[in-house]
Amino acid sequence: MDALPDDREAAAALFLRFLLTETDYDLEPLTPEDSAAEEAAWREYQAGRDPGAPLSEVKRRLANKRRA
C-alpha cells in the first residue's frame, strides 16, 4: 500500500496534527516486544485483516493508558 485511501485522509490529518501538538506523549523507547507487536499489527493492516480503529477509540485507549 503506497497511497493513502481518500476516505482515510481526514483521519490521517487529525492524527498528524495530534502528533505535532501533543506535549505529554510517552517518550520511552520501544521495547523489542513493542516493536514486534507494531510490525505484526502493520502487516495485518496491510493485508486487509485489520481495518484499524476509529479515532474516538484510539483516543479512549490513549486516555486509559495514561491513567494506568
C-alpha positions, 0 to 999 in steps of 0.5 A: 500500500503506497497511497493513502485511501481518500476516505482515510485522509481526514483521519490521517490529518487529525492524527498528524496534527495530534502528533505535532501538538501533543506535549505529554506523549510517552517518550520511552523507547520501544521495547523489542516486544513493542516493536514486534507487536507494531510490525505484526499489527502493520502487516495485518493492516496491510493485508486487509485483516485489520481495518484499524480503529476509529479515532474516538477509540484510539483516543479512549485507549490513549486516555486509559493508558495514561491513567494506568 
